[in-house]
Every structure is written in C-alpha cells, then in structure tokens.
C-alpha cells in the first residue's frame, strides 16, 4: 500500500502544474470523462488537476485499502471503530426512513 501512496504522490506532483484550460483544449471530452452524476448530485472534477493516471491510482489505493469491504461492514453494523470497540453508526445518524438499523441484532433507531 505504501508503494501505491508514493506512486500517487509522484503522479500528483506531475499533474499539479496542469493548465486546466489547456487540458480542456487537448481533450474535448474532459468533462464527460472526469465528472459523474448521481441522481441530482453532480460530481465535477474535470476542473481539477486530475487525469486518468490519477484516477487509476486512486482506484488501486481504494482496492488495496478494501474501502468497499469496509463500507459494507459499516452498513452491516459491524464493530469497525477499533478505538471504542463498537459500530460507528453513521448510517443511523442519517437514517430518515422507517427502516431499522440493526447492531448486534437490536434496532438502534428510536
């Protein structure tokens, strides 16, 4: 994982000098390549010093760090707060539905 981080840092140093206007001129599809829409939310990183190599590096780092597995553990209510030895319950704080949030088989919602 350390090698992935160092590689990403080196790539970031290279792209920090990116001229965004020049990047758009060189790639007319830059907006569609470096933005995504999730329902009404638009995530537009096309105007940032990012390129395909940066995104590939971030994806590799996320896979190595097992981000998806950790996210799933959070949603299951697994004990992932190792400092306090308990579930993090971020999902319960943001739950506006009538769905139960189960931790240890018990619904933690009021």
PLY file of the C-alpha trace (Angstrom):
ply
format ascii 1.0
element vertex 110
property float x
property float y
property float z
element edge 109
property int vertex1
property int vertex2
end_header
0.00 0.00 0.00
2.87 2.37 0.75
4.13 2.00 -2.82
0.67 2.91 -4.14
0.62 6.05 -2.00
4.11 7.09 -3.09
3.25 6.50 -6.75
0.08 8.56 -6.36
2.04 11.39 -4.70
4.54 11.41 -7.56
1.75 11.47 -10.13
0.04 14.30 -8.24
3.24 16.34 -8.28
3.39 15.89 -12.05
-0.23 16.96 -12.56
-0.20 19.93 -10.17
1.26 22.00 -12.99
-1.70 21.11 -15.21
-3.19 24.06 -17.07
-6.91 23.28 -16.90
-7.75 25.36 -19.99
-5.07 23.52 -21.95
-6.39 20.20 -20.63
-9.89 21.03 -21.92
-8.45 22.17 -25.27
-6.50 18.92 -25.59
-9.48 16.75 -24.59
-12.93 17.95 -25.68
-14.45 15.03 -23.69
-12.73 16.01 -20.44
-15.98 16.97 -18.69
-17.67 13.65 -19.50
-14.52 11.69 -18.58
-13.98 13.45 -15.26
-17.46 14.00 -13.90
-20.31 11.81 -12.81
-23.92 12.33 -11.86
-25.64 10.53 -9.00
-29.33 11.39 -9.14
-29.39 15.19 -8.62
-25.77 15.35 -7.46
-23.11 16.32 -9.98
-19.51 15.48 -9.09
-17.35 17.51 -11.45
-13.63 17.03 -11.00
-12.83 17.93 -14.61
-11.65 21.35 -13.48
-9.12 19.86 -11.08
-5.56 18.73 -11.74
-6.64 15.15 -12.38
-6.04 12.73 -15.22
-6.61 9.07 -15.98
-3.40 8.07 -14.23
-4.53 9.82 -11.01
-7.94 8.12 -11.13
-6.34 4.73 -11.76
-4.02 5.32 -8.79
-6.92 6.32 -6.53
-8.90 3.25 -7.58
-5.91 0.97 -6.92
-5.43 2.56 -3.50
-9.12 2.16 -2.63
-8.99 -1.52 -3.62
-5.81 -2.12 -1.63
-7.37 -0.40 1.40
-10.52 -2.53 0.95
-12.76 0.54 1.02
-15.80 -1.31 -0.39
-15.50 -4.08 2.20
-15.16 -1.52 5.00
-18.16 0.42 3.72
-20.22 -2.77 3.66
-19.09 -3.58 7.21
-20.24 -0.13 8.32
-23.68 -0.64 6.76
-23.97 -4.08 8.42
-23.31 -2.52 11.83
-20.04 -4.42 12.30
-17.67 -3.26 15.01
-15.23 -1.16 12.99
-14.42 1.60 15.48
-11.37 -0.14 16.90
-10.62 2.64 19.39
-14.00 2.34 21.12
-14.73 -1.26 20.14
-18.15 -0.56 18.65
-20.09 0.03 15.45
-19.75 3.53 14.02
-23.48 4.06 13.42
-23.05 6.88 10.90
-25.91 5.30 8.97
-28.21 5.59 11.99
-27.46 9.30 12.33
-28.55 9.86 8.74
-31.46 7.40 8.63
-34.64 9.29 7.77
-36.59 6.20 6.80
-38.57 3.85 8.96
-36.03 1.09 8.27
-34.42 -0.44 11.33
-30.66 -0.14 11.81
-29.53 -3.35 13.48
-26.44 -3.65 15.64
-25.95 -6.92 17.45
-29.45 -7.94 16.37
-31.06 -4.90 18.05
-32.66 -1.93 16.34
-30.78 1.21 17.44
-33.34 3.61 15.96
-35.77 5.36 18.33
0 1
1 2
2 3
3 4
4 5
5 6
6 7
7 8
8 9
9 10
10 11
11 12
12 13
13 14
14 15
15 16
16 17
17 18
18 19
19 20
20 21
21 22
22 23
23 24
24 25
25 26
26 27
27 28
28 29
29 30
30 31
31 32
32 33
33 34
34 35
35 36
36 37
37 38
38 39
39 40
40 41
41 42
42 43
43 44
44 45
45 46
46 47
47 48
48 49
49 50
50 51
51 52
52 53
53 54
54 55
55 56
56 57
57 58
58 59
59 60
60 61
61 62
62 63
63 64
64 65
65 66
66 67
67 68
68 69
69 70
70 71
71 72
72 73
73 74
74 75
75 76
76 77
77 78
78 79
79 80
80 81
81 82
82 83
83 84
84 85
85 86
86 87
87 88
88 89
89 90
90 91
91 92
92 93
93 94
94 95
95 96
96 97
97 98
98 99
99 100
100 101
101 102
102 103
103 104
104 105
105 106
106 107
107 108
108 109
